[in-house]
Amino acid sequence: MCEMAREDERISASEISEYLFCNVSWYLDKEGAPRSKHSSARMQSGVRSHAALRRNYRATGKAIYVTVGALLITVALILYYVMTLVI
């Protein structure tokens, strides 16, 4: 049977990418070695960028749901109007 890996055993796509780029850096990161100031700054910048992208994605998703909902209501009202003309 296939069992799910524990959270600490899972490897993300970014970890694979980091390992392929520099396996020593990946190993040191896994072992908890301190990062350089430049590396830490880049990491924090990436975290902030991803957070902004996540907020924008969620806002866009909500806007799409509202637009589709309004469109469905409009179509329903048009169909109701047409049906009342026919009857």
C-alpha positions in Angstrom: 0.0 0.0 0.0 1.1 3.5 -0.7 1.2 5.7 2.4 1.3 9.5 2.6 4.7 10.8 3.7 4.9 12.7 6.9 5.1 16.5 6.6 8.8 16.5 7.5 9.5 13.9 4.9 7.9 15.7 2.0 10.1 17.4 -0.6 8.7 20.4 -2.4 9.4 21.4 -6.0 11.4 24.4 -4.8 13.6 22.1 -2.6 14.3 20.0 -5.7 15.2 23.1 -7.6 17.4 24.3 -4.8 19.2 20.9 -4.6 19.8 20.9 -8.4 21.1 24.4 -8.3 23.5 23.7 -5.4 23.3 20.5 -3.4 25.7 21.9 -0.7 23.5 24.9 -0.1 20.4 22.7 0.1 22.1 20.4 2.6 23.3 23.4 4.8 19.8 24.8 4.7 18.3 21.4 5.7 20.8 21.3 8.6 19.8 24.7 9.8 23.1 26.5 8.9 22.7 30.3 9.1 22.1 32.1 5.8 24.1 35.0 4.6 22.5 38.5 4.8 22.1 38.6 1.1 20.4 35.2 0.9 18.1 36.1 3.8 17.1 39.4 2.2 16.3 37.6 -1.1 14.3 35.0 0.8 12.3 37.7 2.6 11.7 39.5 -0.6 10.4 36.3 -2.2 8.1 35.7 0.8 6.7 39.2 0.5 6.2 38.8 -3.3 4.4 35.5 -2.9 2.1 37.0 -0.2 1.2 39.9 -2.6 0.5 37.5 -5.4 -1.7 35.4 -3.2 -3.7 38.4 -2.1 -4.1 39.5 -5.7 -5.1 36.0 -6.8 -7.7 35.7 -4.1 -9.2 39.2 -5.0 -9.3 38.2 -8.7 -11.0 35.0 -7.9 -13.7 36.8 -5.8 -14.3 39.3 -8.6 -14.8 36.4 -11.1 -17.4 34.8 -8.8 -19.2 38.1 -8.5 -19.1 38.7 -12.3 -20.4 35.2 -13.1 -23.1 35.5 -10.4 -24.3 38.8 -11.9 -24.3 37.3 -15.4 -26.4 34.3 -14.3 -28.9 36.6 -12.6 -29.1 38.8 -15.7 -29.7 35.7 -17.9 -32.4 34.5 -15.5 -34.1 37.9 -15.6 -34.0 38.0 -19.4 -35.4 34.5 -19.6 -38.2 35.4 -17.1 -39.0 38.5 -19.1 -39.2 36.6 -22.4 -41.3 33.8 -20.8 -43.8 36.4 -19.6 -44.1 37.9 -23.1 -44.8 34.4 -24.6 -47.5 33.5 -22.0 
